[in-house]
């Protein structure tokens, strides 16, 4: 009996950056600015950019830049 394997569709990789390491990848916004955005995530739409794993808060880099474009910041 041969085993039939199904392949998963290709998943686009998103870089997830811990808030404390954001400055290692991007100069803007500073960590304090990111924390401000996270604090008000429910009212400013920033929740779209956040992935929580346990107590860690990670920023989805691609979604962050999509969010900034929608805000008119870029």
URDA-V432255 format. One record per pair of residues at least 24 apart in sequence whose C-alpha atoms are under 10 Angstrom apart, sorted by sequence separation. I is the first residue (numbers start at 1). J is the second residue. If there is no record, write none. Layout:
# URDA-V432255
I|J, I|J
This chain:
# URDA-V432255
34|59, 45|71, 44|71, 19|50, 18|50, 16|49, 17|50, 18|51, 16|50, 17|51, 18|52, 16|51, 26|61, 20|56, 22|58, 25|61, 19|56, 20|57, 21|58, 22|59, 18|56, 19|57, 20|58, 21|59, 18|57, 19|58, 22|61, 17|57, 18|58, 19|59, 16|57, 17|58, 18|59, 16|58, 17|59, 18|60, 15|58, 16|59, 17|60, 15|59, 16|60, 17|61, 14|59, 15|60, 16|61, 14|60, 15|61, 16|62, 14|61, 15|62, 16|63, 14|62, 15|63, 13|62, 14|63
